Amino acid sequence: MVLYWMKVTGNLLRNMYLCFAEGDSVFQSPLEVTVSKGHDVFLQCNFTTDFTSPNLFWYRQYPNQGPQRILTAYKSPVGKNAFTSGKFSTVLFDPDKTVPLKIEAVSFQERAV
């Protein structure tokens, strides 16, 4: 499990985004990202696995609630490894073992703790 803390400039609340992978492990860099309201942000998730077709999951978590899945990424046999859901998008880069989460036009609605 990877926890990302994203601080929206001018707001004291932070967002928690989680990346899960079927397989061995996931890790993040950097540990915290600061972004101004209205800008796009990328949250990096790197993974290691022995699976030939890994599945990776991005979640967000609001205060006093369980995690909510926002995207699932998987290695497609036809090379379509890009996934979009509303303001969120990701691409599974299998050779690099990365699955970055892009959040478009960050707003205070993305707040989560």
C-alpha positions in Angstrom: 0.0 0.0 0.0 1.2 3.5 -0.9 -0.1 6.6 0.8 0.2 9.9 -1.0 -0.4 13.1 0.9 -1.3 16.0 -1.5 -1.6 19.5 0.0 -3.7 21.9 -2.0 -2.2 25.4 -1.5 -4.3 27.6 0.8 -6.0 24.6 2.4 -4.9 22.9 5.6 -6.6 19.6 4.8 -4.6 17.0 2.9 -5.6 14.3 0.5 -4.7 10.7 0.9 -4.4 8.6 -2.3 -3.5 5.0 -2.1 -2.0 2.7 -4.7 -2.4 -1.1 -4.4 -1.0 -3.8 -6.6 -1.6 -7.5 -6.9 1.8 -8.9 -6.4 4.9 -8.0 -4.6 5.1 -4.4 -3.6 4.4 -0.7 -4.4 6.3 2.4 -3.3 6.2 6.1 -3.8 8.4 9.1 -4.4 8.0 11.9 -3.3 6.2 11.3 0.0 4.2 14.6 -0.3 3.1 16.7 -3.2 2.0 20.4 -3.0 -0.2 21.7 -5.8 -2.1 25.0 -6.4 -5.8 25.0 -7.0 -6.7 24.6 -10.6 -3.4 22.9 -11.6 -2.9 19.3 -12.7 -0.9 16.9 -10.4 0.8 13.6 -10.9 1.2 11.1 -8.1 3.8 8.5 -8.8 3.4 4.8 -7.9 6.2 2.3 -8.7 5.7 -1.4 -8.3 7.5 -4.7 -8.4 5.9 -8.0 -9.3 6.5 -11.3 -10.9 3.0 -11.3 -12.5 3.0 -11.0 -16.3 -0.4 -9.1 -16.3 -0.5 -7.1 -13.1 -3.5 -5.2 -11.8 -3.0 -1.9 -10.0 -5.6 0.1 -8.1 -5.8 3.8 -7.1 -8.0 4.7 -4.1 -8.8 7.9 -2.2 -10.0 8.1 1.3 -12.1 10.8 2.9 -12.2 11.5 6.7 -14.1 8.8 8.7 -14.7 6.7 5.6 -13.2 3.7 4.0 -11.1 3.9 0.8 -12.9 4.5 -2.4 -11.5 3.0 -5.6 -11.1 5.6 -8.4 -9.2 3.7 -11.0 -8.0 0.2 -11.9 -5.1 -0.2 -14.3 -4.0 -3.5 -15.8 -1.6 -4.7 -18.5 -3.7 -5.1 -21.6 -2.8 -7.8 -24.2 -3.6 -5.3 -27.0 -1.5 -2.5 -25.5 -4.3 -0.3 -24.3 -2.9 0.5 -20.9 -4.5 3.9 -20.4 -7.5 4.4 -18.1 -9.6 7.5 -17.4 -12.4 8.2 -14.9 -13.6 11.8 -14.7 -10.7 14.0 -13.5 -8.5 11.0 -12.9 -6.3 9.1 -15.4 -3.4 6.7 -15.4 -1.2 4.7 -17.7 0.4 1.4 -16.7 4.0 1.5 -17.9 5.0 -2.1 -17.6 8.7 -2.0 -18.6 9.2 0.9 -16.1 6.9 -0.7 -13.5 5.1 2.7 -12.9 1.4 3.7 -12.8 1.2 7.5 -12.2 -2.1 9.0 -11.2 -3.0 12.3 -12.9 -5.6 14.5 -11.3 -6.8 17.3 -13.6 -7.6 20.8 -12.3 -7.2 20.1 -8.6 -9.9 21.6 -6.5 -10.9 21.5 -2.8 -13.4 18.7 -3.7 -10.3 16.4 -3.9 -9.8 16.8 -0.2 -9.4 13.5 1.6 -7.6 12.5 4.7 
